[in-house]
Amino acid sequence: MEQVLASLLDGLLLGFVYGMAAMGLSLIWGVMRVINLSHGAIMALGMFATYFLFTVLGINPYLALLVVAALGLVFGFAVYGIAVHRVIDAPHLSSLLATFSVNMIILGVGTAVFTTSPRNIDFPLGSVQIGPLTLQGTRLIAALVTMITTATLYLFLYRTYPGKSIRAVANNRASAELMGIPSARVLALSFGIGTMLAALAGGLISTFFPFTILSGDAYQPRSFVICVLGGLGDPLGALLGGLILGVMEGLIPTFMPVSWVPVVEFVLFVLILLFRPTGLLGAR
């Protein structure tokens, strides 16, 4: 029972980070109806940005996340301006190809520059003992950062004019434009925020797992599963989906081989599409 409880808590903490990654993907879809296939590669860039800020400049990796967030936002603006805005109103296949091209460029350049040798950030934070349970400090800090980020995103979307503009464009772009909302700027901001969340999630993951430039490929499918589970277009639903998936990843290896984890996850994905395609929170 202690092992099950420890696995449950460990998976729950990891699920916070999964949820943050999926929030970015869900926000972009909810506002722009674009599936960002460069999501995993952007997470990998967040890992490397955190790594180099720590190892080269000596910046605390958690303070470095502030820089990673700013870089992610700017990078999102650049990707939107160069590749995405041209295909906003095109068929979905065009946006898929555009973001997939960005993904391949990042992976190609990243492999040439960084190689595929694993890196890791050696910044131990100890652990917290709760009765018989031991919780890693890096996981606790990651969960705390995710909760702060989620609360900030919620306040931004519901309490600020730019956030309300994002929600208006997501609901009906044509009507928002008639009300004087500059939809082009709002779409760029939405893509930038989504990219920033992916980079932040990558930076957090780099503090407790080794990584390469290809590591994002493992997290992008999880983000799709989480978005569908929580409800596409609902960032808070994405956080809920991330927690559920994290708990599953923590518990499944205690009952069956770890190789079954992705099998169970994608069986769940198919079942949701069949019986609850709107997701748990009923998003479109």
C-alpha positions as CSV (number, residue, x, y, z in Angstrom):
1,M,0.0,0.0,0.0
2,E,2.9,2.4,0.8
3,Q,4.3,1.7,-2.7
4,V,1.0,2.4,-4.3
5,L,0.5,5.6,-2.4
6,A,4.1,6.8,-3.2
7,S,3.6,6.0,-6.9
8,L,0.2,7.9,-6.8
9,L,1.8,11.0,-5.3
10,D,4.8,10.9,-7.6
11,G,2.5,10.6,-10.7
12,L,0.3,13.4,-9.4
13,L,3.2,15.8,-9.1
14,L,4.4,14.8,-12.6
15,G,0.9,15.3,-13.9
16,F,1.1,19.0,-13.0
17,V,3.9,19.5,-15.5
18,Y,2.1,17.4,-18.1
19,G,-0.9,19.7,-17.6
20,M,1.2,22.8,-18.1
21,A,2.5,21.4,-21.4
22,A,-1.0,20.5,-22.6
23,M,-2.4,23.9,-21.6
24,G,-0.3,25.5,-24.3
25,L,-1.4,23.1,-26.9
26,S,-5.1,23.5,-25.8
27,L,-4.9,27.3,-25.8
28,I,-3.6,27.4,-29.4
29,W,-6.3,25.0,-30.6
30,G,-9.1,26.8,-28.7
31,V,-8.3,30.2,-30.1
32,M,-6.8,29.4,-33.5
33,R,-8.1,25.9,-34.4
34,V,-4.4,25.0,-35.2
35,I,-2.8,21.8,-34.0
36,N,0.7,22.7,-33.2
37,L,2.9,19.7,-34.3
38,S,6.1,21.6,-33.2
39,H,4.9,21.5,-29.5
40,G,7.3,18.7,-28.5
41,A,10.3,20.3,-30.2
42,I,9.5,23.6,-28.4
43,M,9.5,21.7,-25.1
44,A,12.9,20.4,-26.0
45,L,14.1,23.9,-26.7
46,G,12.9,24.9,-23.2
47,M,14.9,22.1,-21.7
48,F,18.1,23.2,-23.5
49,A,17.5,26.9,-22.7
50,T,17.2,26.1,-19.0
51,Y,20.3,23.8,-19.2
52,F,22.6,26.4,-20.8
53,L,21.4,29.2,-18.6
54,F,22.3,27.0,-15.6
55,T,25.6,25.5,-16.8
56,V,27.0,28.4,-18.8
57,L,25.7,31.5,-16.9
58,G,25.2,29.9,-13.5
59,I,21.6,31.0,-13.1
60,N,19.5,29.0,-10.7
61,P,17.3,26.8,-13.0
62,Y,14.1,28.0,-11.4
63,L,15.1,31.6,-11.9
64,A,16.1,30.7,-15.4
65,L,12.5,29.7,-16.1
66,L,11.6,33.5,-16.2
67,V,14.1,33.9,-19.0
68,V,12.8,30.7,-20.7
69,A,9.3,32.1,-20.5
70,A,10.3,35.3,-22.2
71,L,12.2,33.5,-24.9
72,G,9.3,31.1,-25.4
73,L,6.9,34.0,-25.9
74,V,9.2,35.8,-28.4
75,F,9.9,32.5,-30.2
76,G,6.1,31.9,-30.4
77,F,5.6,35.4,-32.0
78,A,8.3,34.6,-34.5
79,V,6.9,31.2,-35.5
80,Y,3.4,32.7,-35.8
81,G,4.6,35.6,-38.0
82,I,6.7,33.4,-40.3
83,A,4.8,30.2,-40.6
84,V,1.4,30.1,-38.9
85,H,-0.5,33.3,-39.8
86,R,-0.4,32.5,-43.5
87,V,-2.4,29.3,-42.9
88,I,-4.9,30.4,-40.3
89,D,-7.8,30.4,-42.6
90,A,-6.5,27.5,-44.8
91,P,-7.7,23.9,-44.4
92,H,-6.4,22.1,-41.3
93,L,-3.9,20.1,-43.4
94,S,-2.0,23.3,-44.3
95,S,-1.6,24.3,-40.6
96,L,-0.5,20.7,-39.8
97,L,2.2,20.9,-42.5
98,A,3.3,24.3,-41.4
99,T,3.8,23.4,-37.8
100,F,5.3,20.0,-38.8
101,S,7.8,21.9,-40.9
102,V,8.8,24.0,-37.9
103,N,9.1,20.9,-35.9
104,M,11.5,19.3,-38.4
105,I,13.6,22.5,-38.6
106,I,14.0,22.6,-34.9
107,L,15.0,19.0,-34.7
108,G,17.3,19.2,-37.6
109,V,19.2,22.3,-36.4
110,G,19.0,21.1,-32.8
111,T,20.6,17.7,-33.7
112,A,23.4,19.4,-35.6
113,V,24.1,21.9,-32.9
114,F,23.4,19.9,-29.7
115,T,23.9,16.3,-31.0
116,T,21.7,13.6,-29.4
117,S,23.9,13.1,-26.3
118,P,21.8,13.2,-23.1
119,R,22.1,16.2,-20.8
120,N,20.8,16.7,-17.3
121,I,20.6,19.5,-14.8
122,D,22.3,18.5,-11.5
123,F,20.5,20.8,-9.1
124,P,19.3,18.6,-6.2
125,L,16.7,20.0,-3.8
126,G,16.6,17.1,-1.4
127,S,13.4,15.5,-0.5
128,V,10.5,15.9,1.9
129,Q,9.5,13.0,4.2
130,I,5.8,12.6,5.0
131,G,5.4,9.6,7.2
132,P,6.7,6.6,5.1
133,L,6.6,8.6,1.9
134,T,9.5,10.5,0.3
135,L,8.7,13.3,-2.2
136,Q,11.4,14.7,-4.4
137,G,12.0,18.5,-3.9
138,T,12.2,19.0,-7.7
139,R,8.8,17.5,-8.2
140,L,7.2,19.6,-5.5
141,I,8.7,22.9,-6.9
142,A,7.6,21.9,-10.4
143,A,4.0,21.4,-9.1
144,L,4.1,24.7,-7.3
145,V,5.4,26.5,-10.4
146,T,2.6,24.9,-12.4
147,M,-0.1,26.0,-9.9
148,I,1.2,29.6,-9.9
149,T,1.4,29.6,-13.7
150,T,-2.2,28.2,-14.0
151,A,-3.5,30.8,-11.6
152,T,-1.7,33.6,-13.5
153,L,-3.1,32.3,-16.8
154,Y,-6.6,32.2,-15.4
155,L,-6.4,35.7,-14.0
156,F,-5.0,36.9,-17.3
157,L,-7.8,35.4,-19.4
158,Y,-10.6,36.5,-17.2
159,R,-9.4,39.7,-15.5
160,T,-7.4,41.6,-18.2
161,Y,-8.4,43.2,-21.5
162,P,-6.0,41.2,-23.6
163,G,-7.2,38.0,-21.9
164,K,-10.8,38.9,-22.6
165,S,-9.9,39.7,-26.2
166,I,-8.4,36.2,-26.5
167,R,-11.6,34.6,-25.2
168,A,-13.7,36.8,-27.5
169,V,-11.7,35.8,-30.6
170,A,-11.8,32.1,-29.5
171,N,-15.6,32.4,-29.3
172,N,-16.3,34.2,-32.5
173,R,-13.5,35.9,-34.4
174,A,-15.7,37.8,-36.9
175,S,-17.8,39.3,-34.1
176,A,-14.7,40.2,-32.1
177,E,-13.3,42.1,-35.1
178,L,-16.6,44.0,-35.5
179,M,-16.2,45.1,-31.8
180,G,-12.8,46.6,-32.6
181,I,-10.6,43.7,-31.3
182,P,-7.4,43.3,-33.5
183,S,-7.7,39.6,-34.1
184,A,-4.3,39.3,-35.8
185,R,-2.5,40.6,-32.7
186,V,-4.7,38.4,-30.4
187,L,-3.9,35.3,-32.5
188,A,-0.1,36.1,-32.3
189,L,-0.4,36.6,-28.5
190,S,-2.3,33.3,-28.1
191,F,0.3,31.4,-30.1
192,G,3.1,33.1,-28.1
193,I,1.5,32.2,-24.8
194,G,1.0,28.6,-25.9
195,T,4.6,28.4,-26.9
196,M,5.7,29.9,-23.7
197,L,3.8,27.3,-21.7
198,A,5.4,24.5,-23.7
199,A,8.9,25.9,-23.1
200,L,8.2,26.3,-19.4
201,A,7.0,22.7,-19.1
202,G,10.2,21.6,-20.9
203,G,12.3,23.6,-18.5
204,L,10.7,22.0,-15.5
205,I,11.0,18.5,-16.9
206,S,14.7,19.1,-17.5
207,T,15.2,19.5,-13.7
208,F,14.3,15.9,-13.0
209,F,14.8,13.8,-16.2
210,P,17.8,13.5,-18.6
211,F,16.9,14.9,-22.0
212,T,18.1,15.3,-25.7
213,I,16.8,17.4,-28.5
214,L,14.5,14.5,-29.4
215,S,12.9,14.2,-25.9
216,G,9.9,16.4,-26.9
217,D,8.7,13.5,-29.1
218,A,7.8,11.6,-26.0
219,Y,5.7,14.4,-24.5
220,Q,3.8,15.6,-27.5
221,P,1.6,12.5,-27.8
222,R,0.9,12.8,-24.1
223,S,-0.2,16.4,-24.6
224,F,-2.7,15.3,-27.3
225,V,-4.2,12.7,-25.0
226,I,-4.4,15.2,-22.1
227,C,-6.1,17.8,-24.3
228,V,-8.7,15.3,-25.5
229,L,-9.2,14.0,-22.0
230,G,-9.8,17.5,-20.5
231,G,-11.5,19.0,-23.5
232,L,-9.8,20.6,-26.5
233,G,-9.7,24.3,-26.1
234,D,-10.0,24.4,-22.3
235,P,-6.6,25.1,-20.6
236,L,-8.0,24.3,-17.1
237,G,-9.3,21.0,-18.5
238,A,-5.8,20.3,-19.8
239,L,-4.5,20.7,-16.3
240,L,-7.1,18.2,-15.0
241,G,-6.2,15.8,-17.8
242,G,-2.5,16.1,-17.0
243,L,-3.2,15.2,-13.4
244,I,-5.2,12.1,-14.4
245,L,-2.5,11.0,-16.9
246,G,0.2,11.5,-14.3
247,V,-1.6,9.4,-11.8
248,M,-2.0,6.7,-14.4
249,E,1.7,6.8,-15.2
250,G,2.5,6.5,-11.5
251,L,0.1,3.6,-10.7
252,I,0.3,1.4,-13.9
253,P,3.9,0.3,-13.3
254,T,3.0,-1.0,-9.9
255,F,0.6,-3.5,-11.4
256,M,2.0,-4.3,-14.8
257,P,5.3,-3.8,-16.8
258,V,6.1,-0.2,-17.6
259,S,6.0,-0.9,-21.3
260,W,2.2,-1.1,-21.0
261,V,1.9,2.6,-19.9
262,P,1.6,4.0,-23.4
263,V,-0.7,1.2,-24.4
264,V,-3.1,2.1,-21.6
265,E,-2.8,5.8,-22.3
266,F,-3.8,5.4,-26.0
267,V,-6.6,3.0,-25.2
268,L,-7.9,5.7,-22.9
269,F,-7.5,8.2,-25.8
270,V,-9.6,6.0,-28.1
271,L,-12.3,5.4,-25.5
272,I,-12.6,9.2,-24.9
273,L,-13.0,9.8,-28.6
274,L,-15.7,7.1,-28.8
275,F,-17.7,7.9,-25.7
276,R,-16.9,11.4,-24.6
277,P,-15.4,13.3,-27.5
278,T,-16.1,16.7,-25.8
279,G,-13.7,15.8,-22.9
280,L,-14.4,15.8,-19.2
281,L,-15.2,19.5,-19.0
282,G,-17.4,19.5,-22.1
283,A,-15.2,21.7,-24.4
284,R,-15.7,21.6,-28.1
